[in-house]
């Protein structure tokens, strides 16, 4: 094996090791959804979401809920919980 081939082999090995270690450290951010079907005020992991397929909600924008863009669900990695992010600043 010549010197150029050895260098290429070392580069390939290093890149392979970096790919393996970087893919092990990548964590998916859990998906959070509203915990209630209508006028939601809290969030849960998608695996715990209620079945809302047979539910009909009113279209009013109820205060102190996530209705009409007043809030949305996000995963808080510090607390490892789903939380409501209130977008209007009042709640």
N, C-alpha and C positions, 0 to 999 in steps of 0.2 A: 504494500500500500504506500503510495507516494505521500508527500507532505500535504499537498493540496487536498487529497482525499481524506486524510486524517483530520484536517481542519474542518472540512465540511461535515464529517461525522460528528465531531465535537459540537459544532454549531447546531446540528439537527438534534442531538441529545439534549443540549441546553434548552432549546426551544420547546422540545417535548416535555421536559420537566417543568418549565414555566407554565405551559398550558395546563398540565395536570394540576399543579398547585393553585393556579388562579381559578380554575373551574370549581375546585373544592371549596374555595372561599366565597364564591358568589352565592348569595342568599336571595331567594325570591321574596319579594315583599308580599305578605298575605293580603288578599283582597277583602275589603270590608264593605258591607252593605247595610241599609237600614234594618233595624231590629223589628220594626212594626210595618205592616202592609200599608197603612194609611196614617198620614200626619206623624211621621216618625220623629222620635226625639232622641234616639240612641242608635248605636251601630253594633254589629256582630260580624264575626268571620263569615264568609260566604257559605261555609259548610253548615253553619247554624242558622241560616236565613229561614224565615218563615215561608211557607208555601202560600203565595198570594195569587195563584192561578184562578181561583174562584171568587176573588174579592173585588168588589167595585168600590172605589173611593170617591169622595166628593172632590170637586175641583176648586174648592175654596182654599185660599192661602191662610191657613191657620197660624196664628202667632205662636212663637216658641216651639216651632217644628222645623223640619228641613224643607217644608213646602216652598215651592216657588223660588228655589235657589237661596233660601235663608241659611242653609248649611249643607255640608256634604260629609261623607265618611272617609276617614283616612286611618291607616295603621300607624300607631305611635311606637317606634322601635325601642324607645327608652322604657316605656311601661309594658311593651309587648301586648297592647290592647287596641281594639278599634275604638276610635273616638269621633265625635262630631266636631267638625271645624265650622264654627258659626261665621258666616260671611258678612252679616250686617252689623256686627259689633254690639248688638243689644242684649244678647243672651249669654 
